[in-house]
Amino acid sequence: MIVALAAGAAVAGLVAFLAFTETGKKTTKKWKVKGKKVKDKAESIITDARKKFDDLREEFVSEYKNNDLVNEQYQE
């Protein structure tokens, strides 16, 4: 029980530090800026990956259709 109370007090102290001191506010702002940059990079990577996957899928489908046409010609 004492450990839980100590942990709660530590978290409350950290939140108070980040919310009410100038140093905490600057630190929080830096984290937000870095987080936005990371989020933007991640979105860019995901968008590129989706486009490449769609292109690969289209290529696979077109190759599969072409193979079906070739196979039909040989069967006739």
Secondary structure as GFF3:
##gff-version 3
##sequence-region A 1 76
A	DSSP	alpha_helix	2	20	.	.	.	ID=ss1
A	DSSP	alpha_helix	22	75	.	.	.	ID=ss2
###
